[in-house]
Amino acid sequence: MLDPEFRERIREALRTEVASRGLRVVAREVGLRPSGLRKLISEESPTTPQENTERKMASWIARRQVSATGDPYEAAGKRAALQLLRGALPRREQARLRELIRESLWTAGLPVGWMDEEV
């Protein structure tokens, strides 16, 4: 399950994309039906997404971040990918995954600050 704040940021990004590019185009990219996307991004009564829908949302935002920068290693793309991985795990394992990744990066001498920044 996605962090509620992260889920809302994805919803906001989806709203922006739909306003700019159209419901059907964005729904196709995300892998949802237009009616499902409309309900998901509704500000009046947004639905609570199913786990499969959350995976599609997280995957879409990760792809969007990479395509926006052209760099799969750009910080926002890495954070989105981390959220996608964490969302696939039971809640009790999510913090453990984050710390294992942080420790592995630190041991390898790679930057870890991106993990603490906003997506």
C-alpha angles and dihedrals in degrees: 000000000000123000106264093235092050090048090053092049089053090049090052091050089050091051090052092048093047091050090050104036108018138262098265095049094050093042089055091050093049094043097242134119113257092245091052092050091048090055092044095055097038109127093199098058112356115191123235103247123235117242092258091052091050090053089052091049093050092045091050094050092047091051090046093052092050094047092047093056101025086224119104088194096056111124098246091050091049091050091050091049090049090052089050091052093045091049090059092059132074111265093251090059098046098082090045091055091050092052093046091053092046091050093047092050092047092049090051090050093246124139117269101179092095089069091068098046125095119266 
